[in-house]
Amino acid sequence: MTSDRLEAASEIVAEIEQSLPPDPRLCDLVNALGERAGGILLAVIAIPAIIPVPGVPLGAVFGTVLTIIACRMAGPGAKSGPPQWLGRFRLKASLIALLARRGPALLRRVEHRLRPRAGLLVARPLTRFLVLVMALMGVLIALPIPFGNTLPGFAVILMGLGLAIGDGLAVLGALVLAAVATGVSIALGWAALASIAHLLA
């Protein structure tokens, strides 16, 4: 059975517009998530990164934000929020509306399948490695690779929720998905470079 903590994660995203002040900043989003900051924070940041919005490079922006926050979580002191300069980043109302509209469905699709199990895979000694994997996924999301956002984005969502609930099997699945995402991104990037080289030849 899914824990109240994870159920609240999708609910708070659904109500995020009401929870944030006018003209919100990234630090306001972190504060709205409260105790869910951490794996849940990275999962929430991955949501706008994988939603295609014509003309708006959400993948580049939020992939970079995800990478920075994940690196801070994996570094000394395990800080779970953004640095102060990044926390002042303003979030557009249209982005918050997009997150509130599309985010809950994405989270619930994963949440109802999760439960605490295979605890060794989410033990504290492995947490830093797992967060670094999510940082790598953030790099892949940020890269201008055609159709390269989706798999690493879903890997972050699954891993973030798995860490929050303590579902080691979900984390294992996320690692497999991350490996596939890395291979696909390399293949797509190589194909794009080959196409450019062919056009310039």
SEKOL-553522 format. One line per field, with one value per residue (C-alpha): residue number from 1; residue in one letter; y, x, z. Coordinates in Angstrom, 1 decimal, always signed. Layout:
BEGIN
seq NUM	...
type a	...
north Y	...
east X	...
up Z	...
This chain:
BEGIN
seq 1	2	3	4	5	6	7	8	9	10	11	12	13	14	15	16	17	18	19	20	21	22	23	24	25	26	27	28	29	30	31	32	33	34	35	36	37	38	39	40	41	42	43	44	45	46	47	48	49	50	51	52	53	54	55	56	57	58	59	60	61	62	63	64	65	66	67	68	69	70	71	72	73	74	75	76	77	78	79	80	81	82	83	84	85	86	87	88	89	90	91	92	93	94	95	96	97	98	99	100	101	102	103	104	105	106	107	108	109	110	111	112	113	114	115	116	117	118	119	120	121	122	123	124	125	126	127	128	129	130	131	132	133	134	135	136	137	138	139	140	141	142	143	144	145	146	147	148	149	150	151	152	153	154	155	156	157	158	159	160	161	162	163	164	165	166	167	168	169	170	171	172	173	174	175	176	177	178	179	180	181	182	183	184	185	186	187	188	189	190	191	192	193	194	195	196	197	198	199	200	201
type m	t	s	d	r	l	e	a	a	s	e	i	v	a	e	i	e	q	s	l	p	p	d	p	r	l	c	d	l	v	n	a	l	g	e	r	a	g	g	i	l	l	a	v	i	a	i	p	a	i	i	p	v	p	g	v	p	l	g	a	v	f	g	t	v	l	t	i	i	a	c	r	m	a	g	p	g	a	k	s	g	p	p	q	w	l	g	r	f	r	l	k	a	s	l	i	a	l	l	a	r	r	g	p	a	l	l	r	r	v	e	h	r	l	r	p	r	a	g	l	l	v	a	r	p	l	t	r	f	l	v	l	v	m	a	l	m	g	v	l	i	a	l	p	i	p	f	g	n	t	l	p	g	f	a	v	i	l	m	g	l	g	l	a	i	g	d	g	l	a	v	l	g	a	l	v	l	a	a	v	a	t	g	v	s	i	a	l	g	w	a	a	l	a	s	i	a	h	l	l	a
north +0.0	+3.5	+5.6	+8.8	+10.6	+9.7	+10.3	+13.8	+14.3	+14.2	+16.1	+18.9	+19.2	+19.4	+22.3	+24.0	+27.1	+27.8	+27.0	+29.4	+33.2	+35.5	+35.7	+32.7	+31.7	+28.3	+28.5	+29.0	+25.7	+23.9	+25.4	+24.3	+20.7	+21.0	+17.6	+16.1	+18.0	+15.6	+12.7	+14.2	+17.6	+16.1	+14.1	+17.3	+19.2	+16.5	+16.8	+20.1	+18.9	+16.0	+17.9	+19.2	+22.9	+24.3	+27.1	+26.8	+25.0	+23.6	+20.6	+22.7	+24.9	+22.3	+19.6	+22.1	+22.9	+19.2	+18.6	+21.4	+20.4	+16.7	+17.5	+19.5	+16.6	+14.2	+16.6	+17.3	+18.2	+16.6	+19.9	+19.2	+22.6	+24.9	+27.4	+30.8	+32.3	+29.6	+29.8	+33.3	+32.0	+33.2	+30.7	+31.8	+31.4	+29.3	+26.9	+26.5	+25.9	+23.3	+21.6	+21.6	+20.3	+17.6	+16.7	+14.9	+12.4	+11.5	+11.1	+9.0	+6.7	+5.7	+6.1	+3.5	+0.8	+1.7	+0.2	-0.2	-3.2	-4.3	-1.9	-2.7	-0.9	+2.3	+2.2	+5.4	+4.3	+4.0	+7.2	+9.4	+7.2	+7.2	+11.0	+11.2	+9.0	+11.5	+14.3	+12.5	+12.2	+16.0	+16.4	+14.2	+16.2	+19.5	+18.4	+19.5	+15.9	+15.3	+13.3	+12.9	+14.2	+11.5	+8.5	+10.3	+12.3	+9.2	+7.6	+10.6	+10.5	+6.8	+7.0	+10.0	+8.5	+5.1	+6.8	+8.7	+5.6	+3.2	+1.0	-0.7	-2.4	+0.9	+2.3	-0.8	-0.3	+3.4	+2.4	+0.1	+2.9	+5.3	+2.9	+2.6	+6.4	+6.9	+4.5	+6.0	+9.6	+8.6	+6.9	+9.9	+12.4	+10.4	+10.2	+13.9	+14.7	+12.2	+13.9	+17.4	+16.1	+14.6	+17.9	+19.8	+17.4
east +0.0	+1.3	+2.3	+0.6	+3.9	+3.8	+0.1	+0.7	+3.4	+1.0	-1.6	+0.7	+1.7	-2.0	-2.4	+0.9	-0.6	-2.5	+0.6	+3.0	+3.0	+2.5	+5.6	+7.2	+10.9	+12.5	+13.1	+9.3	+8.7	+11.2	+9.5	+6.1	+7.3	+8.5	+9.7	+9.3	+12.4	+15.1	+14.1	+10.6	+12.1	+14.2	+11.1	+9.0	+11.7	+11.9	+8.2	+8.4	+11.7	+9.9	+6.7	+7.2	+6.3	+7.0	+9.5	+10.4	+13.6	+12.3	+14.6	+17.7	+16.6	+15.2	+17.8	+20.5	+18.6	+18.1	+21.9	+22.9	+20.5	+21.4	+25.2	+24.5	+22.6	+25.5	+28.2	+29.5	+26.6	+24.0	+22.1	+18.7	+17.8	+19.2	+22.0	+20.8	+21.5	+19.5	+16.7	+16.0	+15.2	+11.6	+9.1	+6.5	+2.8	+2.4	+5.0	+3.4	+0.0	+1.6	+3.2	-0.2	-2.1	+0.3	+2.4	-0.2	-1.1	+2.6	+3.3	+0.2	+1.0	+4.1	+3.0	+0.3	+2.8	+5.3	+5.7	+8.7	+10.7	+14.3	+15.6	+19.3	+19.0	+17.9	+20.2	+22.0	+25.5	+24.0	+22.0	+24.9	+25.5	+21.8	+21.7	+24.7	+22.9	+20.0	+22.5	+23.7	+20.1	+19.8	+22.8	+21.1	+17.9	+19.7	+21.5	+19.9	+19.3	+16.1	+13.6	+16.3	+14.4	+11.8	+13.7	+16.1	+13.2	+11.2	+14.3	+14.5	+10.8	+10.9	+14.2	+13.1	+9.8	+11.5	+14.0	+11.2	+9.1	+12.0	+11.2	+14.4	+12.8	+11.6	+15.1	+16.6	+14.1	+15.1	+18.8	+18.0	+16.0	+18.9	+21.3	+18.9	+18.5	+22.2	+22.7	+19.8	+21.1	+24.5	+23.0	+20.8	+23.6	+25.9	+23.2	+22.6	+26.3	+26.6	+23.7	+25.2	+28.6	+26.9	+25.1	+28.3	+30.3
up +0.0	-0.9	+2.0	+3.0	+2.3	-1.3	-1.7	-0.3	-2.9	-5.9	-3.9	-3.1	-6.7	-7.7	-5.2	-6.0	-7.6	-4.3	-2.2	-3.9	-3.5	-6.5	-8.8	-7.1	-7.0	-7.0	-3.3	-2.8	-4.6	-2.3	+0.7	-0.6	-0.8	+2.8	+4.2	+0.7	-0.5	-1.7	-3.9	-4.3	-5.2	-8.0	-9.3	-9.3	-11.2	-13.8	-14.6	-16.6	-18.2	-20.0	-21.0	-24.6	-24.8	-28.3	-28.4	-24.6	-23.7	-20.4	-20.7	-20.9	-17.9	-15.6	-16.5	-15.4	-12.2	-11.5	-12.0	-9.7	-6.9	-7.2	-7.0	-3.8	-2.3	-3.1	-1.9	+1.6	+4.0	+1.7	+1.2	-0.2	-1.7	-4.4	-3.7	-2.8	-6.2	-7.9	-5.4	-6.6	-10.0	-10.9	-12.0	-14.6	-13.8	-17.0	-15.8	-12.4	-14.1	-16.4	-13.3	-11.4	-14.5	-15.7	-12.7	-10.4	-13.1	-13.8	-10.1	-9.4	-12.3	-10.4	-6.8	-6.6	-7.6	-4.9	-1.4	+1.0	-0.1	-0.9	+1.6	+1.0	-2.4	-0.8	+2.3	+3.1	+1.8	-1.7	-1.6	-2.7	-5.7	-6.6	-6.4	-8.7	-11.2	-11.1	-11.7	-14.8	-15.9	-15.4	-17.8	-20.4	-20.1	-20.5	-23.7	-26.9	-28.1	-30.1	-28.0	-25.4	-22.3	-21.8	-20.6	-18.2	-16.9	-16.1	-14.5	-12.2	-11.3	-10.6	-8.6	-6.6	-5.6	-4.9	-2.6	-0.8	-0.1	+0.4	-2.6	-3.6	-6.6	-8.0	-7.6	-9.3	-12.2	-12.3	-12.6	-15.5	-17.1	-16.5	-18.3	-21.2	-21.3	-21.4	-24.3	-26.2	-25.6	-26.9	-29.9	-30.7	-30.2	-32.4	-35.1	-34.9	-35.2	-38.1	-39.9	-39.4	-40.7	-43.7	-44.5	-44.2	-46.3
